[in-house]
Structures are given as C-alpha cells and as structure tokens.
Amino acid sequence: MRQERSQALFERAKKRIPGGVNSPVRAYKAVGTTPRFIVSAKGSRITDADGNEYIDYVCSFGPGILGHAHPAVVEAVRAACADGLSFGAPTEKEVVLAELVCGMMPSIELLRLVSSGTEAVMSAVRAARGFTGRDRILKFRGCYHGHSDGLLVKAGSGALTAALPDSAGVPLDFTKNTLVADYNDRESVERLFEANAGEIAAVVVEPVAANMGVVLPKEGFLSFLREITRKEGALLIFDEVITGFRLGEGGAQEYYGIRPDLTTLGKIIGGGMPIGAYGGRRDIMEMIAPSGPVYQAGTLSGNPVATAAGIETLTILKNHPEIYRELEEKTQKLAQVMRKALGESVSVNQKGSLLGVFFAQGGVNDYESALKSDTGRYADYFNFMLDRGIYLAPSQFEAMFVSAAHSFEDIERTCEAVREYAGRKANE
Ligand code: KE4
C-alpha cells in the first residue's frame, strides 16, 4: 500500500507541529507505522493522501455515528456558514440543541455548551465542587476524561494516596484532590469514601469505559455508584462523551437505567464539529455563571455552525431509532467473528456500536486486565488490517466505532480480513 505522500506530509508536519499531530494517538507510535494523512471521507470510507481507501472504524473517535459527510449534516453546516460563522452572541440554534439534548436525556434539565469533551468534564467538575463545597473528585484508573490538569492522573495504590500526575507540567498540587479507584471494584470506591468522608464532591465515571479499550460495567456497578454517592452526599457525573447518543438516543444512562446528577457530552452532539456540553440537575447547573457563582465561559461555545451539525445529527438519530438496532446487529456480527476466528488469543467486549478487541486471554473487565494485553500483537493486527483497507484505532486502548453508514458488505469484508489474519497466525 503506497504511503509516500503520508510519509512526506508527516515529515513536514513534524517541523511545525509537536510530534506532527494535533492529538497524540494519531501519531501511530503504538503501532509503529506512518500515520495516514486523510484527505476525504464519505459514509463508512476514508481516503488517505496516497489515494488508499479504507473502511473506517475510528469514525473520528466517535462523532461519526451517521458516517462521514452525511448529506443532511453537510447541508446544515453549509447553510449555517452562509449566515456567518460565529457571533459571540446567543442564537436560536443553541436553544434548539439544548432542547433536543434535554428531551433525549431527561436527567439533563439545564445544559451548557462548550467546545470539547475536555472542557465539558473540567466544567462539570467545577460545578460539582461549587455545588457541594467539597474539593475531592474520585475517578477510575483507565478512564479518560480529557486533559484538564486535575484529571490527568495515575493512581497511587490504596486509600488516601494523592494521585500522581500522568503528565509533565501538572503540579502535584493540582492532583492532590483527585482520588483514583478501580473500575468495577466496589471495595476500592468504598475505601476511598471511608477515608475521605465528607470530602468527595463527585465521582466521575465513563459508564462504559472506552479509553482502556472497551470495558463494560459489571452487573450493578453503576447502580452501586449511584447509591454510594447519594448516601455520601457526593454527585455522580456520567462522562458520556463517547457513550452519549452512541448506546442509544438516551446514552448509557438510559441503557443502564441510572440517573446521574451531571452528564458530560461531546463528539456525536457536534456531528464532527468541535463541541462539548455538560448539564444535569437544575439546582446544580444554576450555579453556573451568570446565574450562579461558578465561572465558565467560551468564545466559541454554542457556535452556530457546530450547533447546526449537532442539531441535524441528533434529529436524524431521534427520528430513526432503527439506526441503533442495526448498529447493534452489525457490531455483534463483528464481535462474534472475532471471537470465533481469533479464539482464546483475544477478549472481545461489545456494547451497542462500541467494540473492543484485546489481545489478552481470560476476559478484560478492568484496567489491570486490560494492561495485560499484548500490545505488540495488536500492532501486528492493526497493520495487517490497515494493509487490507480496514482502518482501526492505532492503539490497543481505544475503541472500534461502527456507523450507520457501514454496510453489511463492509462488515463481511472486515470479517474476511479477520479470518485471514487468524489463518495466517495459525500457520505461523
Ligand atoms: P475531547 O477534549 O478530546 O473532545 O474529549 C475528551 C474526552 C472526555 N471524555 C471521554 C470519555 C473521552 O473519550 C474523551 C476523548 N476521547 C478520546 C478517544 N479516546 C479522544 C481522541 C484523542 O484524544 O485524540
């Protein structure tokens, strides 16, 4: 597969952009090959600078649930652009999008639009601290909530240990109020609440974890979090930047029947345009300026072009619930073929149109078991599939996303490549 133009572009990019990319995972470091520079995408397909076309299972890491360049979404963006790109003033589109989101996710009574998932979670955490008057936040090892300082942490072990920053440039002072528990481990949560009684403002969780690969909540784990936060006077924040409108029109909270106090959103609600949002209980969100003392602002928040894309995307999803049934069917087919073809060498987790394939045996249901994955084997699999025109996330610790534009032929072609990979490994 030709990649000269991507190679040349990558060399050029590295001269002016850190690592040659604007988000680290795109540099393909974990898979040891040249990142493909993309020139266009349509439906389930994505085309790189050397003219190679792929079936895309990254879907921009989630926004592309309808497929790339959906005609109605593109038209909505085009029309919005013609009326001006940004005003720094309220517009009707922001109201329409807020009404759509609140109608699809009833736990959200008030919503604030921002420009990224990071901004959404950072602001929701501030709202929780402002509302409760408490400083500590409990997150889970392996869950990612964007790159705000306080949430870029790797846990120490045991209760009360101040979390250590994951990144240079984050002072220990900024993470001392971040506590880290283990996903699906109720005791680790109980221990932290016991050790920090009355100090925890909120628990923030990905209801389906999709940033350590895809890890599903164990039966009752989410309702346990709902109960313990309520008992302890802490808030429950569902980070649905990935699961929102992906697992169904009501997201993971509808799927699992849990009503969080705050929800963060991104990706799909912008249909591919830069957007994020946080919202929830009215009494909490009324704390947000200008109605309350918690400050948060943004030049491009609620931008008329991004909101146009989001309105069109959510409206299509709302009016076509059959999309979700088809997404589940297609993704289940992929999961079944992977389990059958790759056998014991992989653990496959699937929920809705989210799919995670770990080169790890014995099942993956938390960060520790995810870390046991053979990332070298994943890189081998990634490159094999890329050469066969199947575009996967360039890291074992991301998710596969299926879109409404993926045809059953796309799915079958992907299954064929998986079977070929399995056959080749079996003959090695
Ligand atoms: P952004 O700031 O990247 O829009 O959103 C941050 C974020 C917050 N919460 C969850 C659950 C997320 O998954 C994300 C971002 N997701 C990653 C994919 N694993 C974005 C891809 C990237 O970093 O390039």
Residues whose N, C-alpha, C, O or C-beta is under 5 A from the ligand:
A	BS01	KE4	S23 V25 F61 S116 G117 T118 Y144 H145 G146 E206 A210 N211 D239 V241 I242 G266
